[in-house]
Structures are given as structure tokens and as C-alpha cells.
Amino acid sequence: MKTKCPYCGTDAEIYFRSRDYNRNITTVIFDHYRCPKCQLIFISPIPENLGDYYPQAYYTLSDSTDLLDAGAANEQYKIDIIKHFMPQGRLLEIGPSLGCFTYLAKKSGFEAEAIEMDARCSKFLNEIAGIPTVNSSDTCGALKSLKPFDVIALWHVIEHLPNPWETLEAISDKLNPGGILVLAAPNPDAFQFHVLGRYWPHADAPRHLMLIPSKLLVEKMAALGMTVELLTTTDKGGLGWNIFGWEFFFSNLCSLRKINRALHIIGRMVAKLLSPIEKIEGKGSAYTIVFRKAA
Ligand SMILES: [Zn+2]
């Protein structure tokens, strides 16, 4: 069976079939295709009930910013990357969920706002964290309602969107001249994906609708007048996702809690063993890219 690539329209064949190995919310089998021309990997058809695969427990909320403060240490590297290219200004995060990053951006001097599809997270961000947040799953529509930004950030969000290309176009429209887009996503060129295939935790069916080669993103953004300032798989985030991948691959093998924990530890040991390979630029499980709009 063939289906058209949603990026370039070329006929693509099934690459693998997978299930929700990470969360076991459904036993439905999903078909992943790979475009022979642009190498995009995509689920087809896109499930109509996507919202069902994001359970409430996906997000842990409280009535204070304690959680956001606790998460700050893990987010600091993102601020460091951004400040290198844009020291201040208006910043938008798309898909912040809890909002640890947006909150730290605000504390670091950015005028931070957000677009978030989850109603509870949006309420928390607006009312507790003091981040102006639009609650919408229509990212393009929400973008139109906002003033231009100097920084737009998508941390592991683009792969969840049914319309990533339209979203990237709307983002480039909404950036000020000289503004930057910071985007991190799973890397289909990763060593881990070549080894684990459909069982790769970052394939994350059915939530990850597309695995986009970095080369393709660079090509798309160049067409929108945006150039690459940074492209890496070895920032702190990328290295962390390597460990996450092995831990979850092993712990997904068994649902019994005690065994599961032991498998998690084995995963961490495997990650350590393989880290010399995964630390090679381009081989890591996730890339981080900074694009700049022409001034
Ligand atoms: Zn294609």
C-alpha cells in the first residue's frame, strides 16, 4: 500500500507498523510510512481522536509555582542557547505543557507568552505562573491573534502536529526581522532509531505523527527565508534524550513494576556504554536547531 508524502507528495511505502509501546493507552496498530524522496517518516492516516492519546495524567499540576522552580535547573541550558542568539525580547513557547521553560524565560528577562492545547495547563500558566497563554490546539489560528516575537520556541512539539509545515510558515510570519526560531525534535537519523526501529521510544506512536529529518527542516526554513545558526544533537537536551531512549526501551519490555525498575537501570547502563557513539554529532536521538529570520 502506498500513500502520498505530506511534505513533497511523492508516493511512500509502509516503513513499519507500531503500537503505543510507551503508554499502552491503545492497542491500535499504526502505519508509519517513509518518503523515498525527502525521507520524512509519517503516520498515515492521522488518527481522528488524537486527544484521547494525551491522558490527563500526562500533566502534573499544582496550585503554586514550586514545580516550575524545581524544573528550572533542567531548563537552564535552553535559556543559555537562546541568550547566545537573542539576549532579550518577546518570547513565545508553543506547547509548554507545565511551563517550566516559559516560566524560566520570564524569570530570565524575556517577555514570555505561550500557546497550549491543554485547558488545565493553560489555566495554570495564566493564573498561577503569570504567563499570558492562549488555550488552543489550532496553533496557526492562535499565532494570528498575537503580536510579533523575537523568539519562538518549540521543544519537542513539531512532531506532534498534524500540520507542521503550515505551522512553520505561520511562525516565520510571526517573527520580527532578525528573530529566531528554536526547535528541538526526535532525530530520525539517530543511531538509536537504526538499532531499535519501531521500538524506539522516540517513535512514540501515535503521539509522534512525523519524524522529520533535520535536512528537511533546514530546506523548508530556507524557503521561508530563515538560515541555520545552530544545529546539534549534543546539547544537554539531546544527550538527555539518548539516555531516556534506552531507559524507556528497556522498561517498556515489561509492565511489572519491580522488573520494570530494574530494566530502567539496565537501560541507563546501556546508554552509558553506547554514549561514545551517540555523542557523535548527528547520531543523537534529538536535534536542536536555531533558525534566524533575515533582518
Ligand atoms: Zn517526501
Boltz pocket constraint, residues with backbone or C-beta under 6 A from the ligand:
constraints:
  - pocket:
      binder: B
      contacts: [[A, 5], [A, 6], [A, 7], [A, 8], [A, 9], [A, 10], [A, 35], [A, 36], [A, 37], [A, 38], [A, 39], [A, 40]]
      max_distance: 6.0
